[in-house]
Amino acid sequence: MDTVSFRQMKDGTKEEYEFLTAHEIDHTRHTAKRLLKALVELDQSLSGYQITRLGHSLQSATRAWRDGADVDWVVAALLHDIGDIYAPYNHDEYAATILKPFLREQCTWCVSTHGDFQMLYYGHHLEGFDQHKRERHRGHAYFDDCAEFCERWDQASFDPDHDDLPLEFFAPMVEEVFARKPYDPAVIRAGARAPLTDAAVAEARQNRG
């Protein structure tokens, strides 16, 4: 079978859906590579900054890595703006939807709300923007984590002179994350919190970049 024969889903057979499922499973194995390619395309989005959106993503991830963050945090920092091209009005939710099956809930929540938290740094300069939009999330278990995510890695990562690690450095981490079993409770760890920084790990990484 090269293709299914049905033209309406309700007409498909068991064999045809088993055939399609096998194709879909194979397709998902290459998600990481497609995301890495999409990151490169961020070079074409949102001009006006001193660095490209790809540069911002790499710088955010580099800062996370050098802070001793675990793989979930680093990948979250790398991909937090992956939706900028296709979902400019809800890029944070777009990115979180991609990450949700494969990252710790804590990290996904921070990615999904970072747009509100980032408003703290510029909302007061623009008419109609709420500088304190993040306050709607006050009291959430991950509120402080997202505030730190934005302060340390997001809002700070627009420096053209920063020594960023290359995309190739982070590619194995992205591959590792998207090779995980989707929605594995041992990965999602609902309600769990891991620190964004680890001084001992950060020190051990100093000689690695």
N, C-alpha and C positions, 0 to 999 in steps of 0.2 A: 504494500500500500504506500503510495507516494503522497496522496492527499485524501481527505474524507470525501464522501459523495454527497453528503447532505447540504442543503442550502438554508435550512432552518434548524436551529439547535434541537428542537423537539423531535426531529426526524433522525437524529444520530443513533448509531447502534453501540452496543457495549464495546465491541471490538474497535470501533472508531474512536471512542473516548479513551480507551486504553492506549491507543496509538498516539493521540494528542497529548495525553498525560506524560508519556515517555518523552515527547518532544519538549514539553514545558519544563520537565525536570532537568533535561540537558541544558535548556536555555538559562535556567536560574544559576547554573554553575558558572556562568560567565558574567554575573552581575557586577562583581568587583572590577573587572576589566572595563565594563561600560561606564562605571562611575569614575574611574580614573581618566577615561577619555573625556567625560563630561567636565571634569575638573579643569582639564586643559582648555576647554571651550570657555571657561569663565574669564579667560584673557580678553574675551570679546564683549564683556558686559560692564556696565556702569563705569564709564570714563569719568575723569575729573579728579580722581584721587591720585596721590603720588605713586601708588602701586596698583597693579591690576587686582581683580578679585581672586585670581589664582594666587598671586603673591600674598594677599591677605590670608587666604586659606592656609597656605604653607607656613606663613609666619605664626598664625594662631596655633597650628599643630606643633611647630618647632618650640614655641614657648611652653606648650603643655608637656612635650617630651622632656625638655630641659628642667621643668619643674618636678620631674619624677612621676608624672601622671601615668595611670595604667593605660592599657591598650584601648579600652572603651572610651576613656576621656580623650585620648589622642585622636582617635578616628572621629569622634564627635566634633572635635575642634577643626579637623581637616574638612569635614563634609557639612558643617553647619550652614553654609551659604550655598549649597549645591543647587538650591531652587531659584537662585537669583535670575537666571535667564528665562525660565519657563513659568515661574510663579512669583513675580515681583511684589505682589500685594500680600502674599502669605508664604514667602519663601521659607520661613522658619517651620511652619506646619508641614510644608512639602518635604523638607529635608527630614523632619522627624518621622514622617510616614515611611520613608525609605529605610530609615535606621531601626524603626521600632521592633521588627522581628528578630534583630540580631544584637542589640546592645542592651545593657543594663537600663532599666526603667528610669533611673535617676538621670542618666545622660540624655536619654530621649526626651524627657520632660524639659530639661534645660535647653535643648535645641529647639523644641517646639515653642518655647516662650521667650527666647532670647531677644526677639524683636521688641517685645514690650519692655524688657529690662534695659536694652540699649537706648531707649528713649530718654533715659536719665541724663545722657551725655549731650543731647542736642535738642530735645523737645522744647526747651525754653527759648530757643532761638527762632522757632518757626510758628507762625500763627496757625491755630487750630490743632496743634499737637499737644499731647498731654505728657509733660516731662515725667510725671510720676505714675505712668500707666502700669508699671510693675506692681504698684500697691494693690491692684486687684488680686494678686496672687499671694499677698501677705498671709502668713499662717500656714502655707503649704510646706510639707516636709522638705521639699527641695528648694525652697525660696533662697536660702543663703548660698546654696551651691550654684544656682544660676547667677546670683549677684557676683559671686567670685569668678565664675566662668567668664562673665562679661568684663569685669574689671581687669583680670590678669591676662586674658587671652584674646578677647574679641576687640574691645575698644582700644586696646594698646597696640594692635597689630596693623598699623598703617605707616610703618617706618621704612622708607626706601633704603636706609643704611643698615638695617638689621641683617644679621648673618643667618639667613634661612636655610634650612635643610631642603634638599631637592625632593621632588615628588617620588623619585625612585626609592628614596629612603623609607617613605611611608607605605609604598605599594604592598609590601608583604603583610603589613598590619591590616590593610583593607582586605586583602585576600583572606587572611585568617578570620576576620570578623564575619565576612559574608560566606564563609564555608561552614559556619555554625548551623546547627539544626534550628530552623525558624521557631520562634516562640518557646524555646526551651526554658522552663522555669528556673533551671540552674544558671542560665545566662541572664534572664530578665530580672530576677531577684527583686521582685516587687517590694517596695518599701525599704530596701537596703540602701545604705549610703556608704560610698567610698570616698576618701579624701581626694581632693584635686591635686594636692602636692604631697611629695614624700622626699624629705631632705636627704635621706640615706640613698635612695634610688637616684635622685638628682646628682648627687656627688659621684656615684658610680658611673653615671652616664657622661660626665664631663669630658672624658677622653674619647667619647664616641661621637661627639658633635653636639 
